Amino acid sequence: MYYIYILQSTIKQRYYIGQTENLMKRLTVHNSGQVRVTKGYRPWKISHSENFSTRSEAVKRELEIKSYKGGIKFKRLLNLVR
């Protein structure tokens, strides 16, 4: 099983989109400061996730979400607007 995830910083208005095979382990890695781009915005929480049977499906969806990050589709995905 593969997952795409959207993390939300609990201290700043920041989001991070990624994909992994182990969602809880990946969250721990982000919150431990081992990921350079997310280190300064810790702690993180999972705001959204989806699961897929193949990595290629997960990567495709990750890129799709990244293409509309910050826009209305992104906000709808996170239930920030109707």
OpenMM code with the backbone's topology and positions (N, CA, C; nanometers):
from openmm import Vec3, app, unit

residues = "MET TYR TYR ILE TYR ILE LEU GLN SER THR ILE LYS GLN ARG TYR TYR ILE GLY GLN THR GLU ASN LEU MET LYS ARG LEU THR VAL HIS ASN SER GLY GLN VAL ARG VAL THR LYS GLY TYR ARG PRO TRP LYS ILE SER HIS SER GLU ASN PHE SER THR ARG SER GLU ALA VAL LYS ARG GLU LEU GLU ILE LYS SER TYR LYS GLY GLY ILE LYS PHE LYS ARG LEU LEU ASN LEU VAL ARG".split()
positions = [
    Vec3(0.0840, -0.1175, 0.0000),
    Vec3(0.0000, 0.0000, 0.0000),
    Vec3(0.0891, 0.1247, 0.0000),
    Vec3(0.0498, 0.2219, -0.0788),
    Vec3(0.1217, 0.3493, -0.0873),
    Vec3(0.0252, 0.4620, -0.0533),
    Vec3(0.0776, 0.5666, 0.0031),
    Vec3(-0.0041, 0.6788, 0.0484),
    Vec3(0.0483, 0.8101, -0.0070),
    Vec3(-0.0435, 0.9006, -0.0370),
    Vec3(-0.0061, 1.0410, -0.0538),
    Vec3(-0.0554, 1.1078, 0.0737),
    Vec3(0.0140, 1.2129, 0.1136),
    Vec3(-0.0254, 1.2801, 0.2373),
    Vec3(-0.0031, 1.4291, 0.2248),
    Vec3(-0.0822, 1.5023, 0.3000),
    Vec3(-0.0631, 1.6464, 0.3136),
    Vec3(-0.0423, 1.6715, 0.4613),
    Vec3(0.0728, 1.7280, 0.4929),
    Vec3(0.1019, 1.7652, 0.6306),
    Vec3(0.0728, 1.9130, 0.6490),
    Vec3(0.0285, 1.9481, 0.7662),
    Vec3(0.0042, 2.0874, 0.8012),
    Vec3(0.0892, 2.1211, 0.9230),
    Vec3(0.1634, 2.2293, 0.9137),
    Vec3(0.2413, 2.2762, 1.0273),
    Vec3(0.1451, 2.3275, 1.1333),
    Vec3(0.1701, 2.2929, 1.2586),
    Vec3(0.0817, 2.3397, 1.3654),
    Vec3(0.1225, 2.4770, 1.4185),
    Vec3(0.2376, 2.5292, 1.3715),
    Vec3(0.2820, 2.6603, 1.4197),
    Vec3(0.2745, 2.7695, 1.3135),
    Vec3(0.2747, 2.7304, 1.1858),
    Vec3(0.2684, 2.8278, 1.0767),
    Vec3(0.1721, 2.7776, 0.9714),
    Vec3(0.1267, 2.8643, 0.8861),
    Vec3(0.0336, 2.8272, 0.7791),
    Vec3(0.1110, 2.7667, 0.6627),
    Vec3(0.1626, 2.6450, 0.6820),
    Vec3(0.2415, 2.5760, 0.5815),
    Vec3(0.1874, 2.4359, 0.5603),
    Vec3(0.2017, 2.3883, 0.4360),
    Vec3(0.1606, 2.2531, 0.4000),
    Vec3(0.2750, 2.1849, 0.3274),
    Vec3(0.2795, 2.0530, 0.3384),
    Vec3(0.3789, 1.9734, 0.2676),
    Vec3(0.3073, 1.8530, 0.2083),
    Vec3(0.3346, 1.8226, 0.0825),
    Vec3(0.2713, 1.7114, 0.0129),
    Vec3(0.3785, 1.6079, -0.0209),
    Vec3(0.3504, 1.4812, 0.0078),
    Vec3(0.4456, 1.3761, -0.0225),
    Vec3(0.3778, 1.2414, -0.0403),
    Vec3(0.4580, 1.1383, -0.0622),
    Vec3(0.4053, 1.0025, -0.0735),
    Vec3(0.5009, 0.9064, -0.0048),
    Vec3(0.4453, 0.7961, 0.0448),
    Vec3(0.5232, 0.7010, 0.1231),
    Vec3(0.4550, 0.5649, 0.1280),
    Vec3(0.5276, 0.4669, 0.1782),
    Vec3(0.4688, 0.3350, 0.2040),
    Vec3(0.4219, 0.3233, 0.3489),
    Vec3(0.4795, 0.4017, 0.4382),
    Vec3(0.4464, 0.3935, 0.5802),
    Vec3(0.4163, 0.5340, 0.6325),
    Vec3(0.2906, 0.5656, 0.6440),
    Vec3(0.2471, 0.7011, 0.6758),
    Vec3(0.2909, 0.7469, 0.8153),
    Vec3(0.2729, 0.6638, 0.9158),
    Vec3(0.3085, 0.7039, 1.0524),
    Vec3(0.4598, 0.7193, 1.0687),
    Vec3(0.5359, 0.6300, 1.0065),
    Vec3(0.6818, 0.6411, 1.0130),
    Vec3(0.7279, 0.7699, 0.9454),
    Vec3(0.6671, 0.8026, 0.8325),
    Vec3(0.7056, 0.9240, 0.7588),
    Vec3(0.6737, 1.0491, 0.8402),
    Vec3(0.5595, 1.0513, 0.9089),
    Vec3(0.5259, 1.1646, 0.9949),
    Vec3(0.6303, 1.1803, 1.1054),
    Vec3(0.6722, 1.0690, 1.1628),
    Vec3(0.7753, 1.0724, 1.2667),
    Vec3(0.9059, 1.1299, 1.2131),
    Vec3(0.9432, 1.0919, 1.0922),
    Vec3(1.0660, 1.1434, 1.0296),
    Vec3(1.0560, 1.2946, 1.0105),
    Vec3(0.9422, 1.3426, 0.9618),
    Vec3(0.9232, 1.4875, 0.9445),
    Vec3(0.9312, 1.5593, 1.0791),
    Vec3(0.8662, 1.5061, 1.1805),
    Vec3(0.8625, 1.5726, 1.3108),
    Vec3(0.9925, 1.5615, 1.3890),
    Vec3(1.0817, 1.4722, 1.3485),
    Vec3(1.2105, 1.4594, 1.4169),
    Vec3(1.3159, 1.5536, 1.3589),
    Vec3(1.2802, 1.6241, 1.2493),
    Vec3(1.3733, 1.7197, 1.1904),
    Vec3(1.4682, 1.6601, 1.0885),
    Vec3(1.4429, 1.5392, 1.0429),
    Vec3(1.5318, 1.4729, 0.9478),
    Vec3(1.5087, 1.5146, 0.8030),
    Vec3(1.4012, 1.5886, 0.7781),
    Vec3(1.3715, 1.6359, 0.6426),
    Vec3(1.4000, 1.7860, 0.6392),
    Vec3(1.4988, 1.8242, 0.5615),
    Vec3(1.5461, 1.9626, 0.5599),
    Vec3(1.4362, 2.0636, 0.5313),
    Vec3(1.3515, 2.0372, 0.4323),
    Vec3(1.2522, 2.1372, 0.3913),
    Vec3(1.1376, 2.1529, 0.4903),
    Vec3(1.1172, 2.0549, 0.5788),
    Vec3(1.0080, 2.0664, 0.6760),
    Vec3(1.0576, 2.0946, 0.8181),
    Vec3(1.1858, 2.0889, 0.8378),
    Vec3(1.2459, 2.1011, 0.9710),
    Vec3(1.2046, 2.2283, 1.0454),
    Vec3(1.2031, 2.3400, 0.9767),
    Vec3(1.1761, 2.4682, 1.0412),
    Vec3(1.0304, 2.4956, 1.0739),
    Vec3(0.9414, 2.4042, 1.0373),
    Vec3(0.7983, 2.4275, 1.0577),
    Vec3(0.7353, 2.3223, 1.1480),
    Vec3(0.8160, 2.2492, 1.2205),
    Vec3(0.7668, 2.1456, 1.3107),
    Vec3(0.6922, 2.2055, 1.4276),
    Vec3(0.5982, 2.1342, 1.4832),
    Vec3(0.5514, 2.0001, 1.4517),
    Vec3(0.4471, 1.9992, 1.3391),
    Vec3(0.4346, 1.8824, 1.2776),
    Vec3(0.3411, 1.8603, 1.1672),
    Vec3(0.2307, 1.7657, 1.2094),
    Vec3(0.1161, 1.7799, 1.1452),
    Vec3(0.0078, 1.6835, 1.1638),
    Vec3(-0.0423, 1.6435, 1.0250),
    Vec3(-0.0997, 1.5259, 1.0143),
    Vec3(-0.1552, 1.4809, 0.8873),
    Vec3(-0.2897, 1.5486, 0.8675),
    Vec3(-0.2997, 1.6232, 0.7601),
    Vec3(-0.4218, 1.6957, 0.7287),
    Vec3(-0.5091, 1.6187, 0.6300),
    Vec3(-0.4446, 1.5373, 0.5445),
    Vec3(-0.5177, 1.4605, 0.4429),
    Vec3(-0.4294, 1.3463, 0.3962),
    Vec3(-0.4906, 1.2319, 0.3669),
    Vec3(-0.4160, 1.1208, 0.3073),
    Vec3(-0.5085, 1.0383, 0.2194),
    Vec3(-0.4482, 0.9711, 0.1226),
    Vec3(-0.5192, 0.8814, 0.0328),
    Vec3(-0.4300, 0.7604, 0.0118),
    Vec3(-0.4898, 0.6427, -0.0093),
    Vec3(-0.4082, 0.5242, -0.0313),
    Vec3(-0.4267, 0.4690, -0.1723),
    Vec3(-0.3193, 0.4041, -0.2207),
    Vec3(-0.3146, 0.3502, -0.3570),
    Vec3(-0.2458, 0.2149, -0.3541),
    Vec3(-0.2749, 0.1325, -0.4525),
    Vec3(-0.2151, -0.0003, -0.4568),
    Vec3(-0.0762, -0.0001, -0.5207),
    Vec3(-0.0437, 0.1015, -0.6007),
    Vec3(0.0891, 0.1073, -0.6625),
    Vec3(0.1546, 0.2434, -0.6377),
    Vec3(0.2872, 0.2424, -0.6390),
    Vec3(0.3612, 0.3674, -0.6207),
    Vec3(0.3327, 0.4638, -0.7362),
    Vec3(0.3209, 0.4130, -0.8572),
    Vec3(0.2982, 0.5009, -0.9721),
    Vec3(0.1649, 0.5755, -0.9593),
    Vec3(0.0627, 0.5109, -0.9056),
    Vec3(-0.0656, 0.5795, -0.8827),
    Vec3(-0.0490, 0.6891, -0.7778),
    Vec3(0.0247, 0.6580, -0.6725),
    Vec3(0.0467, 0.7559, -0.5653),
    Vec3(0.1251, 0.8764, -0.6162),
    Vec3(0.2301, 0.8515, -0.6938),
    Vec3(0.3114, 0.9606, -0.7481),
    Vec3(0.2279, 1.0472, -0.8416),
    Vec3(0.1466, 0.9856, -0.9238),
    Vec3(0.0596, 1.0602, -1.0152),
    Vec3(-0.0346, 1.1522, -0.9377),
    Vec3(-0.0948, 1.0996, -0.8316),
    Vec3(-0.1862, 1.1807, -0.7501),
    Vec3(-0.1106, 1.2899, -0.6746),
    Vec3(0.0074, 1.2586, -0.6249),
    Vec3(0.0904, 1.3587, -0.5562),
    Vec3(0.1179, 1.4767, -0.6487),
    Vec3(0.1585, 1.4480, -0.7710),
    Vec3(0.1870, 1.5547, -0.8673),
    Vec3(0.0611, 1.6341, -0.9016),
    Vec3(-0.0526, 1.5658, -0.9089),
    Vec3(-0.1787, 1.6349, -0.9349),
    Vec3(-0.2104, 1.7332, -0.8227),
    Vec3(-0.1977, 1.6896, -0.6993),
    Vec3(-0.2257, 1.7778, -0.5850),
    Vec3(-0.1263, 1.8929, -0.5808),
    Vec3(0.0002, 1.8653, -0.6074),
    Vec3(0.1008, 1.9716, -0.6083),
    Vec3(0.0720, 2.0756, -0.7160),
    Vec3(0.0082, 2.0340, -0.8237),
    Vec3(-0.0212, 2.1287, -0.9325),
    Vec3(-0.1250, 2.2326, -0.8925),
    Vec3(-0.2086, 2.2014, -0.7948),
    Vec3(-0.3057, 2.3022, -0.7514),
    Vec3(-0.2895, 2.3406, -0.6051),
    Vec3(-0.1711, 2.3248, -0.5523),
    Vec3(-0.1421, 2.3641, -0.4145),
    Vec3(-0.1665, 2.5132, -0.3954),
    Vec3(-0.2405, 2.5467, -0.2923),
    Vec3(-0.2689, 2.6855, -0.2607),
    Vec3(-0.3920, 2.7392, -0.3304),
    Vec3(-0.4403, 2.6710, -0.4330),
    Vec3(-0.5572, 2.7159, -0.5065),
    Vec3(-0.6865, 2.6638, -0.4462),
    Vec3(-0.7959, 2.6910, -0.5135),
    Vec3(-0.9277, 2.6537, -0.4638),
    Vec3(-0.9428, 2.5016, -0.4546),
    Vec3(-0.8865, 2.4256, -0.5502),
    Vec3(-0.8954, 2.2795, -0.5434),
    Vec3(-0.8227, 2.2257, -0.4206),
    Vec3(-0.7093, 2.2859, -0.3891),
    Vec3(-0.6333, 2.2451, -0.2709),
    Vec3(-0.7141, 2.2730, -0.1450),
    Vec3(-0.7752, 2.3890, -0.1375),
    Vec3(-0.8556, 2.4255, -0.0209),
    Vec3(-0.9781, 2.3363, -0.0082),
    Vec3(-1.0381, 2.3000, -0.1195),
    Vec3(-1.1530, 2.2079, -0.1160),
    Vec3(-1.1105, 2.0699, -0.0676),
    Vec3(-0.9951, 2.0248, -0.1123),
    Vec3(-0.9432, 1.8954, -0.0705),
    Vec3(-0.9277, 1.8899, 0.0806),
    Vec3(-0.8854, 1.9995, 0.1386),
    Vec3(-0.8651, 2.0068, 0.2837),
    Vec3(-0.9902, 2.0533, 0.3582),
    Vec3(-1.1009, 2.0681, 0.2849),
    Vec3(-1.2272, 2.1144, 0.3419),
    Vec3(-1.2169, 2.2526, 0.4050),
    Vec3(-1.1358, 2.3393, 0.3452),
    Vec3(-1.1216, 2.4765, 0.3946),
    Vec3(-1.2268, 2.5680, 0.3335),
    Vec3(-1.2776, 2.5298, 0.2160),
    Vec3(-1.3866, 2.6046, 0.1498),
    Vec3(-1.4812, 2.5025, 0.0876),
    Vec3(-1.5993, 2.5480, 0.0555),
    Vec3(-1.6985, 2.4597, -0.0090),
    Vec3(-1.6863, 2.4640, -0.1574),
] * unit.nanometer
topology = app.Topology()
chain = topology.addChain("A")
for resn in residues:
    res = topology.addResidue(resn, chain)
    for name in ("N", "CA", "C"):
        topology.addAtom(name, app.Element.getBySymbol(name[0]), res)
